[in-house]
Amino acid sequence: MIYSINATHDPALESWVESANAPECEFPIQNLPFGIFQRVGSPEAPRGGVAIGSQVLDVGAVARDELMEGRAWGPALACSSSELNTLMSMGPDAWSPLRARLSHLLSTRASAEDRQKLKNHLAPMSEIEMLLPARIGDYSDFYASLHHATNVGKMLRPDQPLLPNYKFVPIGYHGRSSSVVLSGTPIRRPRGQSRPDPDRPPKFGPTQSLDFELEVGFFVGSGNRMGEPIGIDKAEEHLFGICLLNDWSARDLQAWEYQPLGPFLAKSFGTTISPWIVTLEALEPFRAPAFARPAEDPAPLPYLNSPQQMAHGAFDVSLEVLLSSRAMREANVAPVELCRSNLRDLYWTPGQLLAHHASNGCNLRPGDLLGSGTVSGPATESRGSLLERTWRGTQPITLPTGESRRFLEDGDEVIFRGYCGRSGFARIGLGECRGIVESAPAP
Ligand code: MN
């Protein structure tokens, strides 16, 4: 294992930043996720920070104020940048000492003098705005949920839901990084080509089946040289952390364009991520065994197989999707829950996905983003897309206002939440990933 359970995970640890000790707080001192922030209305440049309670700590400023020491210096200074790519490139030997030092400085064990200095570098979340955490060079999206792949397959190919390659090769496609946006950015309904009636010619217009996909994003830390694969037991050393990811999808466009080369314009119009990256070290208490493969399933090929990954390679992260229509917001009705699933249910572990991505010698770079694929579980309520939830629109969902949904309507807001909880450890949250659907551009 790269990380161990250490003092930073101690559930008894408390912060002198009072808001971090509230029982429902997503960002207690055991979390310390990284993001890029800027003071609203300030000419100051965007820079890296960690979330602590309802505050953000300017990590680079802490370093410049001589509060860092030893191996925490370099990575702390790297947070002065407007993107976290440099910090990400440094690897666990830099991330771990930085986390340990931040944990100490923000804990009630910190000296009064250090606390006083640190207070100058804290900003309330209400006074800042978040930006994309990294310059995302490349974005690839996987298809790692067996339940999702089986559900989608049943709709498209009832006689052969799961293609013969699924249990051998982690399926993925290259996404589009230019349209990866931060939580809160509106998503415009895309126009595109579809062929709803096979007896009539295809048409071009606003998608009639706009969907979300509940996913988790994995940020690549240090990369690999082109031509040099990453071994399965080294893969996690190259993972910086995770966020929530909505892979917005236009199902009618997708159904018409996907053969033979896979998704293209049905996905590239927008991908939303949450602003805070929860590090792999913060996730250490929430490890889980890889998917329990039934006896008749093939073992992963050797380059994807390791006792370590099979025993501990998955992560227990609870995920939720909520929907709020315009009419619901106008009537002050709370968002309604559409789905509840868990990252632990993926057929492939994050480490396997990363090792597979680099297995042909493809070079991954710091700040690259990998999507898990829609995280669906075995139950109906755990289906992570409307496509599955309404079974391609045949089983519409009724909202509290009496409205009905097969797919997303203009004005709908989709909200993802994520958290990790395990007895004996502090609960940590991933924050939120939100986006409102706007009407299609005029023709
Ligand atoms: Mn996807």
Boltz pocket constraint, residues with backbone or C-beta under 6 A from the ligand:
constraints:
  - pocket:
      binder: B
      contacts: [[A, 141], [A, 142], [A, 213], [A, 215], [A, 247], [A, 371], [A, 373], [A, 374]]
      max_distance: 6.0
